[in-house]
């Protein structure tokens, strides 16, 4: 609760963007202290582990998240839900690009540490893994209230998305596969809606037509979860035999 309230309430109260960003970065020493306080090994105990292959896991998962969300936006363009207006002038692109690429990375990482890293690392081995997943996903879905408001539609969407994010964290033992997925889909979103979720705030200019693509917001995260299950199985089966003994905890064969 301390970490969540700090991240979602403190930085937004500050007007200066540099001070706001600085206060966001202060989350990490705060998280380190709290993790130590509750018996976890600081940020490492929350999942920030630079293990063998972490960059590759981040890149693979980023590609998956970005691809599925671009697929969703592509369908929306084809169905007339969105219309492409044009590109912003180069001078107007600098801040949106910085905000999207930097802001979404930090935001995705922090959200993953709170709703998955802390919960999975604190509860694993103490309760059945089904309940660890359930608690983490429910808290993630409720935490999305800060960004999307509270509605049944948003809850269902967040639960479906949370399945992929939570599984990615659990099967790799670190935050990078999880954050890669999260960051990838957020970058795709940020191209069209920017950091604040406004069609005029994105890197590309679009217009919403008011049409709806029925259940698309459920179908895409469900499809991504199925793909993530397959990819984790494929990846672990093809890499675990070549991993040094000290790193094998981060490449766990998938058994569902």
N, C-alpha and C positions, 0 to 999 in steps of 0.2 A: 504493500500500500504506500509506503514511503517513497519508493522508487517511482511508482506509477504516478502518484500525485505530483512529485517534483517535476517529472518530465512533461506532464500534460498541463501543469498550471504555472510553473515558475517562468520558463522562457517566454511564454506568450504574453506575460505582463510587461515585458520590456519593449520599448519602442525602437531603440537603436539596434540595427541588425547585427552589428559586430558584438555588442554586449549580449544580445540574445543568443548568438552562436556560442559565445564563450560560456554562458550559463548552461547551454546544452552539453558542452564538453565536460562541464563539472559533474555531469551525471556519472561519468566513469570512475573518478575517485570515490564518489559517494557509494556507487555500487560495489566497488572493491571493499570499502570499509564495512558495509552491511553484510556482504557475503562472508567476510572474515568473522564478523560478529555472530552470525548464525551457524558457524562451523564449516562453511564452504571455503575453498582455497582461493579467495579473492576473485578477480575477473577470470582467472583460469578455471576456478570452480564453477563459474557460470557458463563456461563453454568457449571462452576465447583462448583457444589452444592452437598454436602454429605447428601442427603436426605434419608429418610427411604427406604431401599431396593436397594440402589445404587449398592452395591456389587453384589446382585442377578441379577440385570439388566445387569451389566457388564459381569458376568459369562455366562448368557444365550446368550447374543449377541456375545460374544467371540466364544462360541461353534457353533453358526450359521455360522459366518464368516469363521472360521477354517474348518468346515465340508464341506461347499460348495466349498471352494478353494481346499481342499484335493480331493474332487470329481472331480474337473477339472483336477488336476494333475494325478489322477488315470486313467481317460479316456485317457489322453495323453500317459501314459505308456502303456495302453492296445492297443492303436492304433499305437504304434511305434514311436510317436513323440519324446518321451523321453526314454532313457535307463538308468537303474540303474547301476552304476559302483561299488560302495562300500562305506564303512564308512571311514572317516578320522581316523588317529591315535589319541588316546586320548589326547596326548599332543598338537595336532593341533586343537582340538575342543574347547578349552577354549575361545579364542578370538572370533571365530564365534558365539558361544552361547551367550556370553556377548553382542556382537554387535547386534545380532538379537533381543534378548529378551528385552534389555534395549533401544537400538536405535530405534526400531520400536514402542515401547510404547510411548516414548517421541515424536517421529516424528508424529505418528498417532494423539496423543492428540493435538499437536500444529496445525497440519493441520486442525483438526476438529474445533478448537477454531477460526481459521482465516476464514475458508470458510463456516462454519455453525454457530458456536456460535455467532460470532460478527454480521454476517449478519442477522440471524433470530431474535436475540435479538434487533437489531437496527431497523429493518423494521416491525416487527410484530405489528399489530394494526394501522400502517400508510398506508399500501397498502394491497390489497387483498392477501390472503395467497397463491393463485396460483402464483402471481408474486414474492412473497418472495421465494417460492420454486424454481421458474425458475431462478431468479437472483443467488441464492446460488449454484444451480447445474451448471449453466454456468460458474460461477467463479471457482468452483471446477474443472470443466473439463479443463478450460484454465490454471489453476494453475498446472495441471499435466504436463504441458510443461517442468517444471523443471526436472521431473523424466523420462518421456517417450518420450519427443520430441513432435513436433506438426504434427499430421496427422489426417485424417478423422476417421480412425480406432480407434485411441486413444481417440478422442473426443466422439465417440459413446459409447465406452467402459466406459469412465468416467461418461457420462450422465446416463447410465444404473446403474452403481454402486452408483452414487450420489443419485439416487432415494431412495435406501435403507438407506443410511447414513443420508440423510436429514430427511426422515420420522421418523427414530429412534430418532433423536434429538428432533424433533418437538413434537412427541407424549409423550415423557418422561419429557421434560422441562429441561433436564440436558445433559451433554456431555457423560455420561458413557455408555449408550446403543449404541450411535453412535461410540464412541471410541472402545468399545468392538468388534463390527463388524469389524471395520477398523483394529484393532490390530490382531484379529483372522485370517483374510485373509492374513495379512502381515506376521504373524508367519508361516503360511503354505508356503507362497512364500519364506520366508527366509530360511526354511529348505533346499530348493533346490538351491536358488540363492543368499543367504546371504544378507547382507545389501546393497551391491553395484550392485546387479542384474547380477552377474556373475555366470555361472554354476559351476565354480571352487571355488567360495567363500561361498558356502552353507555348512550346517552341514552335509548333505548327498551329495555324489558325483554322478553327473548325466552327461549324454551326450545328446546333441540335435542332432537329426538325419536329420533335415531339412524338414521333412514331416509336413504337416499342417492338423489340425483338423478343418474343415470348420465351421466358425461361433461359435466355442466353447466359444470364449472370449466374445460373446454377450449372448449366451444361459444361461451360468451359472449365471451371475449377474441378468439377467431377472428372472430366476427361484428363485434366492435368494430374489428378491424384492417381488415376489408373496408370498413366504413363510413368509417374514417379515410382510407383510400386514395381513396375517392370524394369525401369532403369536401375533402381537400387539393386534388384536381384541380379541383373546382367553385370553391373559394375562390380559388385562384391564377388561374384563367381569368377570373374576374370582378373581380379587384382589381389585377392586375399593371399594367394599362394606365393606372391612375389613381394609381400610386405614384411619388413623386419619385425621381429617378435615384439619389440617395444611399441610398435605402432598398430598392432593388430586389433587393439581395442577400438580403433577408429574406423575399421572396415569390418562390419559385422554382417555375416551372411544373413539374408532376409528369410525369415520363416514366419509365415502368417497362417 
